[in-house]
Amino acid sequence: MENTNDSSGANPAKLNLSVVYQESYSRGQLLLRSFFGAIYMQLPHMFIMAFCNIWAGIVSFIAWWVILFTGRYPQSFFDYNVKMLRWQLRLGARISNLSDGYPAFGPNGTDTQTTLEVPYPASLSRGLLLARAFFGFIYIIIPHGFVLLFRVLWGAILGFCAWWAILFTGRYPKSWFDFQVGTFRWTTRLNLYLRNMTDEYPPFSGKE
């Protein structure tokens, strides 16, 4: 569901990202994704997504200049980029075995297993826009990238162990599941900040 209403502050609301935890998982779908997922899921989605991301890059470039001169992110551009993030989330949830089922194609696709709501900012700082453009690599990408590297490595280990847990028990250990969802939440916050869709510096955490 879209959440793009203006509000009194720049970013009074918070990002809402969640993935439904299933009480049981399909072993058949797990094996199908593992051995044939690259063919029937990743390749077709990523092929179409590549073209949609070209447009996302164009609107983000235009939005940068609009923010510089007006202090606002064009709402239609904002909504499109949020839809792309939703698409990436529902695909990532399946690839990571967090959700069963096949993810819907396209920016307008819907999903009952994943939720991503991003508040539309009433205004954005031109100063932060320029700071991200000229110094973002130093104060955003390097520190977050360093910490996320270790988190992703640990997540890969948990994902490997979870694969076997699902195969033998049909369940994804809840604490491991929450950790993986937290990584999606962290990287999404980081993407929003880097794409100038929020002025709130992303916390070094995957918690809600």
C-alpha positions as CSV (number, residue, x, y, z in Angstrom):
1,M,0.0,0.0,0.0
2,E,1.4,3.4,-1.0
3,N,2.2,5.8,1.8
4,T,3.1,9.1,0.2
5,N,1.1,11.7,2.1
6,D,2.9,14.9,3.0
7,S,3.3,15.7,6.7
8,S,4.4,18.5,8.8
9,G,8.0,17.5,9.3
10,A,10.7,16.6,6.8
11,N,10.7,12.9,7.7
12,P,8.3,12.4,10.7
13,A,7.3,8.8,9.8
14,K,9.6,5.8,9.6
15,L,10.3,3.2,7.0
16,N,8.2,0.1,7.4
17,L,9.8,-3.0,6.0
18,S,8.7,-6.5,6.9
19,V,8.6,-10.0,5.6
20,V,5.9,-12.5,6.8
21,Y,7.4,-15.3,8.8
22,Q,5.9,-18.6,7.7
23,E,5.3,-21.3,10.3
24,S,6.3,-23.9,7.6
25,Y,8.2,-23.8,4.4
26,S,7.9,-26.0,1.3
27,R,10.8,-28.4,0.9
28,G,9.9,-28.8,-2.8
29,Q,10.0,-25.1,-3.5
30,L,13.3,-24.9,-1.5
31,L,14.9,-27.5,-3.8
32,L,13.4,-26.0,-6.9
33,R,14.8,-22.5,-6.1
34,S,18.2,-23.9,-5.2
35,F,18.7,-25.9,-8.4
36,F,16.6,-24.0,-11.0
37,G,16.0,-20.6,-9.4
38,A,18.6,-18.9,-11.5
39,I,16.8,-20.0,-14.7
40,Y,13.1,-19.5,-13.8
41,M,13.3,-16.7,-11.2
42,Q,16.5,-14.7,-11.2
43,L,17.2,-14.4,-14.9
44,P,13.8,-13.3,-16.1
45,H,13.3,-10.8,-13.2
46,M,16.8,-9.3,-13.4
47,F,16.5,-9.0,-17.2
48,I,13.3,-6.9,-17.0
49,M,14.5,-5.1,-13.9
50,A,17.6,-4.0,-15.7
51,F,15.5,-1.9,-18.1
52,C,13.3,-0.6,-15.3
53,N,16.4,0.4,-13.4
54,I,17.6,2.5,-16.4
55,W,14.4,4.6,-16.0
56,A,14.9,4.7,-12.2
57,G,18.4,6.1,-12.8
58,I,17.0,8.8,-15.1
59,V,14.3,9.9,-12.7
60,S,16.8,9.9,-9.9
61,F,19.1,12.2,-11.8
62,I,16.3,14.6,-12.7
63,A,15.1,14.5,-9.1
64,W,18.6,15.5,-7.8
65,W,18.3,18.8,-9.8
66,V,14.7,19.3,-8.7
67,I,15.7,18.9,-5.1
68,L,18.6,21.3,-5.5
69,F,16.3,24.1,-6.9
70,T,13.0,23.4,-5.0
71,G,13.9,21.3,-2.0
72,R,11.3,18.7,-2.9
73,Y,11.4,15.2,-4.5
74,P,8.9,14.9,-7.4
75,Q,6.3,12.5,-5.9
76,S,5.7,10.5,-9.1
77,F,9.5,9.9,-9.3
78,F,9.6,9.0,-5.6
79,D,6.7,6.5,-5.9
80,Y,8.4,4.8,-8.9
81,N,11.6,4.3,-6.9
82,V,9.7,2.9,-3.9
83,K,8.0,0.4,-6.3
84,M,11.4,-0.7,-7.6
85,L,12.6,-1.2,-4.0
86,R,9.5,-3.3,-3.3
87,W,10.2,-5.4,-6.4
88,Q,13.8,-6.0,-5.2
89,L,12.5,-6.9,-1.7
90,R,10.0,-9.5,-2.9
91,L,12.6,-11.1,-5.2
92,G,15.3,-11.0,-2.6
93,A,13.0,-12.6,0.0
94,R,12.5,-15.6,-2.4
95,I,16.1,-15.9,-3.4
96,S,17.1,-15.9,0.3
97,N,14.4,-18.6,1.1
98,L,12.6,-16.2,3.5
99,S,9.4,-16.6,1.5
100,D,7.8,-19.3,-0.6
101,G,5.9,-18.5,-3.8
102,Y,6.9,-16.7,-7.0
103,P,7.5,-12.9,-6.9
104,A,5.3,-10.7,-9.1
105,F,7.0,-9.0,-12.0
106,G,7.3,-5.3,-12.5
107,P,7.2,-2.1,-10.4
108,N,3.4,-2.4,-10.0
109,G,3.5,-6.0,-8.8
110,T,1.9,-6.8,-5.4
111,D,2.9,-9.2,-2.7
112,T,1.3,-10.6,0.4
113,Q,4.6,-11.8,1.9
114,T,6.6,-8.6,1.9
115,T,5.8,-5.0,2.9
116,L,7.7,-1.8,2.2
117,E,6.2,1.6,3.1
118,V,8.4,4.7,2.7
119,P,7.1,8.1,3.9
120,Y,7.2,10.8,1.3
121,P,9.2,13.7,2.6
122,A,7.6,17.1,2.7
123,S,10.9,18.7,2.1
124,L,14.6,17.8,1.6
125,S,17.8,19.6,2.6
126,R,19.8,21.0,-0.3
127,G,22.9,21.0,2.0
128,L,22.6,17.3,2.7
129,L,22.0,16.7,-1.0
130,L,25.3,18.3,-1.9
131,A,27.1,16.6,1.1
132,R,25.9,13.2,-0.2
133,A,27.0,14.1,-3.7
134,F,30.6,15.2,-2.8
135,F,31.3,13.4,0.5
136,G,28.9,10.5,0.6
137,F,31.6,7.9,-0.2
138,I,33.5,9.0,2.9
139,Y,30.8,9.3,5.5
140,I,28.1,6.9,4.1
141,I,29.5,4.2,1.9
142,I,32.8,3.4,3.7
143,P,31.5,3.0,7.2
144,H,28.2,1.3,6.3
145,G,29.9,-0.9,3.7
146,F,32.6,-2.0,6.2
147,V,30.0,-3.1,8.8
148,L,27.6,-4.6,6.3
149,L,30.4,-6.7,4.8
150,F,30.6,-8.7,8.1
151,R,26.9,-8.7,8.5
152,V,26.4,-10.1,5.0
153,L,29.1,-12.8,5.6
154,W,27.4,-13.9,8.8
155,G,24.0,-13.8,7.0
156,A,25.4,-16.1,4.3
157,I,26.4,-18.6,7.0
158,L,23.0,-18.4,8.6
159,G,21.4,-18.8,5.2
160,F,23.3,-21.9,4.5
161,C,22.4,-23.4,7.9
162,A,18.8,-22.3,7.4
163,W,18.7,-24.2,4.1
164,W,19.3,-27.4,5.9
165,A,16.9,-26.6,8.7
166,I,14.1,-26.0,6.2
167,L,15.0,-29.2,4.3
168,F,14.8,-31.4,7.4
169,T,12.3,-29.5,9.6
170,G,10.3,-27.3,7.2
171,R,11.0,-24.3,9.4
172,Y,13.3,-21.3,9.2
173,P,14.8,-20.6,12.7
174,K,13.0,-17.4,13.8
175,S,16.1,-15.5,15.1
176,W,18.0,-16.2,11.9
177,F,15.0,-15.1,9.9
178,D,14.8,-11.8,11.8
179,F,18.5,-11.2,11.2
180,Q,18.1,-11.6,7.5
181,V,15.1,-9.3,7.4
182,G,17.1,-6.8,9.4
183,T,19.8,-6.8,6.7
184,F,17.2,-6.0,4.1
185,R,15.9,-3.2,6.3
186,W,19.4,-1.8,6.8
187,T,20.4,-1.9,3.1
188,T,17.0,-0.3,2.1
189,R,17.5,2.6,4.5
190,L,21.0,3.0,3.1
191,N,19.6,3.0,-0.5
192,L,16.9,5.6,0.4
193,Y,19.6,7.9,1.9
194,L,22.0,7.5,-1.1
195,R,19.1,8.1,-3.5
196,N,18.2,11.4,-1.8
197,M,14.8,10.0,-0.8
198,T,15.3,10.9,2.9
199,D,17.4,13.1,5.0
200,E,17.6,10.7,7.9
201,Y,21.0,9.2,8.2
202,P,20.6,5.4,8.2
203,P,21.3,3.8,11.6
204,F,23.9,1.0,11.9
205,S,21.2,-1.4,12.7
206,G,18.6,-3.6,11.1
207,K,16.0,-3.2,13.8
208,E,12.6,-1.6,13.2
